[in-house]
């Protein structure tokens, strides 16, 4: 168990996941949380990371920092996504080990699992067949981080764990028109359509892919829970175990935002992975279950979008 006064470093505290972890830690009474902005500490710079760890020597680390984006961003910057994420995570995990960190938790993504993995996807299906090509670079980087934690455990007896979340959404999300994920992109698109009085909105693909969504504060709660209650080389899936089609999601977002026009589909655009549902039986057996249902989570996310106009510009 983490002591309430232990020195806890949250890498990526300004991002959606990192900020949720900080909120969760503060709510639970942890008093010694360390953060650094990207300007203060570039995690891709190995020397800077070494210096930071040598000076601060955190007891516990939540590694939530990453270079992320949607289908377009991933396809346009394959090399950048791989390099930046590989360097960032290797620098932090290695420095944590060299400076005697008690426990590290690595945050990955469900895109690490094979494109056509048996559904729902168990943690054990990792590396059993090929990845989805649209985010292969990001997935390979995340798999490397997960495996490096495992190999340090095996070789040096560290206590490093990893968590693989499904699609996330919530406060501090990225609503950029081309570099955001599906749910925040839909929130922005339907909000702008409603504001402009449009009678129709066109969405990508045919609406058939199935997706699962987890509210980010629920993920943060699981992250802190696992840091206190789980050790092991195999990762832990973070999700709800529920799925819906992109078409159903789109209609739900339109309903929450109050857009009552027509929704059309551009079938010349890619769908992405046909189905991505996580098997969450492992986290449930450990005693954890999600709290926030999707419609309520979308409502909370839309409030965040409206109250934080600067975030809408990212």
Helices and strands as residue ranges (DSSP letters): E 8-11, H 16-27, E 33-34, H 46-56, E 60-63, H 71-76, H 78-98, E 103-107, G 110-112, G 123-125, G 133-135, H 136-156, E 160-165, E 167-169, H 182-196, E 200-204, E 210-211, E 213-215, H 216-229, E 236-238, E 244-245, H 246-257, E 262-266, E 275-276, H 281-286, H 294-307, H 309-312
